[in-house]
Each structure stands twice: as structure tokens, then as C-alpha cells.
Amino acid sequence: MESIDVNKAKARDAMPTKEREIYRSENGDRWLLCREDNQVFVLHRANEPSGGKLTHIELGDFLRKGNAGPEHQVLLRLIGSLVDHE
């Protein structure tokens, strides 16, 4: 897991990045599935009251954490939906 400097993150926002929000918690934390070039990762955006910190999480690391949190369960359902269609 890598914390991202907010100023660097703003610079990265100018780069062509695709994002899809996968979960938003009741306290305002957000998890986004992101693609930048050939890299896919999860970006955790903490809510503003807790500092709004951005954390870049490699997809494999995020999935290895298990499916304890609702953000994990949503991503696993999204991945599973890719094979549900015949």
C-alpha cells in the first residue's frame, strides 16, 4: 500500500486514468477501481474529516486482504459478474 501526496495526486489526475467507484462507506470513504496505462489498482480516498488521504493499493494486495470488508465484497461481485453472462 502506498500513500499518495495530494499534490502528486492532483498531477496524476491530469493523466488519462479510468476510474469506477466500487464502494462508498457511510462515513464518506471511497474505493475506486482504477486503470492507468496497463496498471489496474484500487484507490482509497479517505473522507475529508479524517484528512482526505489517498492510498494506492495494488489490486493483488487488495484482493489478498480477503473479503471481510464491504468494499472487497463489491469488487468480488463485480469480477464474478464478468463470467455470469453466457
GROMACS elastic network, one bead per residue, 0.5 to 0.9 nm:
[ bonds ]
;  ai    aj funct       b0    kb
    1    55     6  0.67072   500
    1    56     6  0.59652   500
    1    58     6  0.68617   500
    1    61     6  0.76730   500
    1    62     6  0.86925   500
    2    54     6  0.86052   500
    2    55     6  0.56106   500
    2    56     6  0.51531   500
    2    57     6  0.64686   500
    2    58     6  0.86766   500
    3    53     6  0.73528   500
    3    54     6  0.59938   500
    3    56     6  0.61893   500
    3    57     6  0.87077   500
    4     7     6  0.84462   500
    4     8     6  0.69209   500
    4     9     6  0.63288   500
    4    53     6  0.73001   500
    4    54     6  0.53810   500
    4    55     6  0.57494   500
    4    56     6  0.67888   500
    5     8     6  0.52478   500
    5     9     6  0.61087   500
    5    10     6  0.87324   500
    5    53     6  0.79476   500
    5    54     6  0.74666   500
    6    10     6  0.62173   500
    6    11     6  0.87066   500
    6    52     6  0.86046   500
    6    53     6  0.72907   500
    6    54     6  0.71112   500
    7    10     6  0.51502   500
    7    11     6  0.64915   500
    7    12     6  0.87502   500
    8    11     6  0.50236   500
    8    12     6  0.61913   500
    8    13     6  0.86471   500
    9    13     6  0.61392   500
    9    14     6  0.89185   500
    9    54     6  0.78577   500
   10    13     6  0.50308   500
   10    14     6  0.69725   500
   11    14     6  0.55459   500
   11    15     6  0.73525   500
   12    15     6  0.52107   500
   12    16     6  0.83207   500
   12    17     6  0.82267   500
   13    16     6  0.74259   500
   13    17     6  0.71194   500
   14    17     6  0.81564   500
   15    36     6  0.80743   500
   16    35     6  0.88563   500
   16    36     6  0.67268   500
   16    37     6  0.79277   500
   17    34     6  0.68287   500
   17    35     6  0.57466   500
   17    37     6  0.75766   500
   18    33     6  0.82670   500
   18    34     6  0.55547   500
   18    35     6  0.51543   500
   18    36     6  0.66228   500
   19    32     6  0.60947   500
   19    33     6  0.56099   500
   19    35     6  0.64983   500
   19    36     6  0.88734   500
   19    43     6  0.89309   500
   20    31     6  0.85918   500
   20    32     6  0.53417   500
   20    33     6  0.51975   500
   20    34     6  0.64604   500
   21    24     6  0.75397   500
   21    30     6  0.71214   500
   21    31     6  0.59721   500
   21    33     6  0.62515   500
   21    34     6  0.86025   500
   22    30     6  0.78286   500
   22    31     6  0.57527   500
   22    32     6  0.53959   500
   22    33     6  0.64172   500
   22    71     6  0.68015   500
   22    72     6  0.89859   500
   22    74     6  0.64641   500
   22    75     6  0.64541   500
   22    78     6  0.84895   500
   23    29     6  0.82805   500
   23    30     6  0.58206   500
   23    31     6  0.52512   500
   23    32     6  0.71102   500
   23    70     6  0.75888   500
   23    71     6  0.53856   500
   23    72     6  0.88124   500
   23    74     6  0.69795   500
   23    75     6  0.84023   500
   24    27     6  0.81066   500
   24    28     6  0.60786   500
   24    29     6  0.56784   500
   24    31     6  0.64443   500
   24    32     6  0.89169   500
   24    71     6  0.79581   500
   25    28     6  0.52854   500
   25    29     6  0.52851   500
   25    30     6  0.64698   500
   25    31     6  0.86546   500
   25    70     6  0.85587   500
   25    71     6  0.84006   500
   26    29     6  0.74885   500
   27    46     6  0.89969   500
   27    47     6  0.68431   500
   28    45     6  0.86848   500
   28    46     6  0.72375   500
   28    48     6  0.79123   500
   29    44     6  0.72678   500
   29    45     6  0.57547   500
   29    48     6  0.84416   500
   29    52     6  0.83872   500
   30    43     6  0.80725   500
   30    44     6  0.57616   500
   30    45     6  0.50612   500
   30    46     6  0.64914   500
   30    47     6  0.74814   500
   30    71     6  0.88244   500
   31    42     6  0.65782   500
   31    43     6  0.56775   500
   31    45     6  0.63258   500
   31    46     6  0.86710   500
   31    71     6  0.68613   500
   32    41     6  0.82988   500
   32    42     6  0.54879   500
   32    43     6  0.51014   500
   32    44     6  0.64801   500
   32    45     6  0.80403   500
   33    40     6  0.72865   500
   33    41     6  0.60126   500
   33    43     6  0.64997   500
   33    59     6  0.85693   500
   33    75     6  0.83250   500
   34    39     6  0.81543   500
   34    40     6  0.56161   500
   34    41     6  0.53494   500
   34    42     6  0.58861   500
   34    43     6  0.68384   500
   35    38     6  0.69568   500
   35    39     6  0.56264   500
   35    41     6  0.65353   500
   35    42     6  0.87627   500
   36    39     6  0.52950   500
   36    40     6  0.65543   500
   36    41     6  0.84404   500
   37    40     6  0.82830   500
   39    58     6  0.87570   500
   40    58     6  0.73258   500
   40    59     6  0.64082   500
   41    56     6  0.69274   500
   41    57     6  0.58231   500
   41    60     6  0.82581   500
   41    62     6  0.83355   500
   42    55     6  0.82483   500
   42    56     6  0.61284   500
   42    57     6  0.50981   500
   42    58     6  0.63375   500
   42    59     6  0.59642   500
   42    62     6  0.72050   500
   43    54     6  0.67570   500
   43    55     6  0.56725   500
   43    57     6  0.60665   500
   43    58     6  0.86585   500
   44    53     6  0.80050   500
   44    54     6  0.56410   500
   44    55     6  0.50464   500
   44    56     6  0.65719   500
   44    57     6  0.75515   500
   45    48     6  0.88288   500
   45    52     6  0.61303   500
   45    53     6  0.59617   500
   45    55     6  0.66101   500
   45    56     6  0.89969   500
   46    49     6  0.84163   500
   46    50     6  0.65632   500
   46    51     6  0.68109   500
   46    53     6  0.51934   500
   46    54     6  0.63611   500
   46    55     6  0.81861   500
   47    50     6  0.56477   500
   47    51     6  0.66148   500
   47    53     6  0.76679   500
   48    51     6  0.50219   500
   48    53     6  0.80436   500
   49    52     6  0.70439   500
   50    53     6  0.76876   500
   57    60     6  0.83144   500
   57    61     6  0.65652   500
   57    62     6  0.61457   500
   58    61     6  0.52772   500
   58    62     6  0.62488   500
   58    63     6  0.87632   500
   59    62     6  0.50865   500
   59    63     6  0.62139   500
   59    64     6  0.85700   500
   60    63     6  0.51856   500
   60    64     6  0.60445   500
   60    65     6  0.87602   500
   61    64     6  0.50865   500
   61    65     6  0.64859   500
   62    65     6  0.55031   500
   62    66     6  0.77526   500
   62    72     6  0.76863   500
   63    66     6  0.58558   500
   63    67     6  0.74577   500
   63    72     6  0.70559   500
   63    75     6  0.87090   500
   63    76     6  0.83448   500
   64    67     6  0.84352   500
   65    68     6  0.78473   500
   65    72     6  0.83183   500
   66    69     6  0.80343   500
   66    72     6  0.71047   500
   66    73     6  0.88468   500
   67    70     6  0.73732   500
   67    71     6  0.79981   500
   67    73     6  0.54516   500
   67    74     6  0.89919   500
   67    76     6  0.79060   500
   68    71     6  0.84910   500
   68    72     6  0.67698   500
   68    73     6  0.74243   500
   69    72     6  0.53615   500
   69    73     6  0.65407   500
   69    74     6  0.88892   500
   70    74     6  0.61416   500
   70    75     6  0.86501   500
   71    74     6  0.52780   500
   71    75     6  0.63858   500
   71    76     6  0.87430   500
   72    75     6  0.52610   500
   72    76     6  0.61927   500
   72    77     6  0.86608   500
   73    76     6  0.51240   500
   73    77     6  0.61774   500
   73    78     6  0.86062   500
   74    77     6  0.51356   500
   74    78     6  0.61895   500
   74    79     6  0.87031   500
   75    79     6  0.61908   500
   75    80     6  0.85020   500
   76    79     6  0.50952   500
   76    80     6  0.60373   500
   76    81     6  0.85458   500
   77    81     6  0.60583   500
   77    82     6  0.88911   500
   78    81     6  0.51220   500
   78    82     6  0.69002   500
   79    82     6  0.54966   500
   79    83     6  0.76798   500
   80    83     6  0.57262   500
   80    84     6  0.65511   500
   81    85     6  0.72343   500
   82    85     6  0.67563   500
   83    86     6  0.74227   500
